[in-house]
Amino acid sequence: MTHTIDSAPGGLLASKVVLITGASRGIGAAAATLFAREGAAVVLAARGSDALDRVVAEVRAAGGTADAITMDLADPASVRAAVDRVEALHGRLDGAFNNAATVQQPGPLDTTSDADIDEQFAVSFRAHWTAMTAEAALMRRNGGGAIVNTSSIGSRRANPALPAYGAMKRALNSITETAAVSWAPDGIRVNGITPGGTATEMIEAWEAATPGVVERITASIPLGRMAEPREVAEVAAWLLSDRASYVSGAIVPVDGGAGA
């Protein structure tokens, strides 16, 4: 049997409802603008309501459909409530881009604190776990959907500068692959992306804590520059779209060749 996927008129994500976490800045904010331009109705979640409202206003001003939800990733009940709010707004969920993260205080393994481990577990791993299960439950009611989790190039190798962050992102890769296998019968595709150096506020904070880190990261990238947030969001958009209908369980590098 041959399966064909027709390109949806109006954009790569036309007529889809997509939830984006960590949508107030960086890759998440870029995804909000891009996904809306590609035809999606976006629901944007983050902890900072003022910044989130600015992104929503920008999307609406450009003719897109967007709503904001204030969400605390460290609180599982808040994450589940955000998905419930998507259902209240649209009655369904077609795609989810679980993108939010927090960076630990840079430093070697011996100085990584219990607080670093706890925060990374709560935000970089458990929040994705909680979001994925809630998103999948809503997607099943309408025949399936697609989920993309933002991991990191730091999950693919030793990460002596950010050991807790790297460890939890590697755990996220594992649960992403497990979800892809577990939920395939429900018509739910699950993939991850591993961005490398990206010009975001997170990198700026790391540079402030460890001057020279941007120069070192850039020197390690074969393409010779950091990614723009939009370039990372473009990969997530494709994975969420019907164009990627046979892609599931993939952890896709978006790193300018740095991981090669």
N, C-alpha and C positions, 0 to 999 in steps of 0.2 A: 504494500500500500504506500502511496506517495502522499505526504502531507505538505500542503502549501500554506504559507502565511501571507495574507494580503496586507499590504502596507495601509495602516489606518490613515484616512484623510485628516489633515490638520496638524500632523506632527507625530513624532515617534511614540508619544504617550497619550495620544488623543483619547478622550473620554474615560481615562483612568483616574481613580482616586488614589493618591499617593501620600503616605505619611512620611515626614522627614524629621528625625530627631537631631538635636544639636543644630537647629536651623537658624540660629540667630547670628552666626558669624562663619567665616572660613568656608570650608567645603560645603557645609550644610546650607548656608545662605546662597552660595553659588548654585547649588542644586535646586533650591526653591525657584530661583529666577529661570534656570534652564528648563526644569521640568514643566513649569507653567507655560513657558514659550513653546514647549513641545506638546502642549494640549492637555496636560494633567490639571485636575483640581487638586491643589496641594494643601495639606494640613500640616502646619509647622509647629514643632514642639521644642521648647527649650526652657531653661530656668529663668533667664533674664527677659522679663516681659517687655521692657522698653525697646531693647534691641530687636526683639521678635516683632513687635508692632511696626517698627520701621521697615523690616523686610516685607511684611504683609502689605504695607502701604505701597511699597515699590512695585510689588507684583501686581496689585490691583490697578495701579496707575498705568501699567503697561498693558492692561486689558485682561490680565489673568484672574483666576479664581483662587483665593487663598484665605485660610483662617488660621488663627493662632491658638495654641494651647500652652499654658504654663505648666511645666512638668519638672519634677525633681527626680533625676535618674537614680539617685541613691535610695529612693523610696519606692519599693515595688508596687505599693498601692497607687501611687501617683502615676506610675507607668501604665498600669492597667486602666486607670481612669482616663488616661489620654486616648487609649484605643477605644474605650467605650464612647468617648466624645466624638471620635471619627464616625462611629456607627450612628450616633444621634444626628450628626450633621449630614451624612451622605447615605447611610443605610448599608454601606459595603466598604470594603477595602481591597484594592487591586494590587497595590505595591507598597512596600515599606523600605525606606532607606535608613537603617539604624546607624547613625553616624557620630553620635555624641561620644566624647571622651574627655578625660582629664589627664594631665601629665604630672607625674610625680616630681618631687624635688630631685634634680639630677645629682647623682652621686654613686659611688661604688656599692657593690652588694653588701659589704660589711657595715655600711652606714645606713642601709635601707631600714626604715623603722616599721614597727607594727602598724602605725597609722598609714604609712605609704601602702603597705600590703592591703589593709582593709579598704582604703579608698579606691585602689585600683580594682580590687575584687568587686566592689559595689557598683562602680561606674563603667569600667572597661570590660567587665564580664557579666556580672549578674543582671545588670540593666538590660543588656542585649538578650540574655536568656529569657528574662521576664517579658520583654517586648515581643520577641519572636513567638513565644507560645500564645500570647494574647492576640497577636496579629494573625497567626495561623488559624486560631479558632474562628475569627471573624471571616477570614478568606474562605474557609471550608463551606460556609453557608451560601457562597455564591460560586462554587465550583473551582476555587483555586486562586492563585496569585503568584507574586514573586517578591522575594525578600533579598536585600543586599545589606551586608554588614561591613562596616569600615574597620579593618584591622590595621596593620602597619608593617612596613618593611622590617621593623624591629622585631616582628614575631617570627621571622624566617631564619634568624641567626642569633648568635650570642649578642646580648645587649648590655654591656657592662656599664653604660652611662645611665640607663633607665631599666634596671633589672625587673622591678615589679610590673612596670608598664608592659615590657616585652613578654613577660610570662603570662600575664592575663590576656594579651592579644593572641598569643599562641593558643591558649585555651579556647579563645573565641573561634579561631580557625577550626579547631576540632569539633566544637558544637555546631558550627556552620555546616561542616561536611556531614555530621550525624543527622542534622535536621533535613538536609537535602535527601538523604536516603530514607529517613523515617516518613517524611511527608510527601514523597513523590506520588504515592497512590492517591493522595488528595488533590493532585494537580497543583501543588505548591513547589515552585523552584526556589532554591536557597543558594546564594553565592556570596563570596567575600571579595573585597579588594584590599590590596596592601600598598597604599601610597608610600612613596619615599619622601624626600624633602619637598615640602609644599609651602608656599609663601602665605602663611596664616598667622593669626595672633599667637597660636600655640608655639610656633617656631620663634616668634619674636620674644616670647617669655623665656624660652630656653636660651636664646642668645643673651638676654639680660642676665640670666643666672650663670651662664657659662660663655663669656665673650669669646668669639672666634668660632663658635659651633657652626654658624651659617657658612662661613668660608670652608670649613672642613667638609661639611656635607656636600656643598656645591662641587668641591674638588673630586668627590667620589662618584659623581653622576656623569656617565659618558656623554649625555646630551649637553652637559656643561652649564646647566641652569636648574633652578628650582621649578617645580610645577606651579602653574596658576591653579587656584581652587577649581575654576571652571573645567580645566582639563581632567581633573579627577572625577568631577560630577558627570562629565560626558560618558565615562565608562560605566558609572552606575546607571545612568539613563538607559544605555543600551541593554544592560543586564536586566533591567526592569521591564523592558519592552518585549513585544511579541517577536521581534527580530532575533532574540536570544532564546527562542522557544525550546531548544534542545541543549541548553547550557544549564547545568545544575551541579552543585557540589564543587565548583571551581573556586580557587583562591587566586585571583587575577592580580599580577603585579602592575602597578602604575607608578613606575619609579625612574623613568628615563634611562633604563638599562643598569641601574646601580646594583640590582640583585643578580645580574647575569654572571 
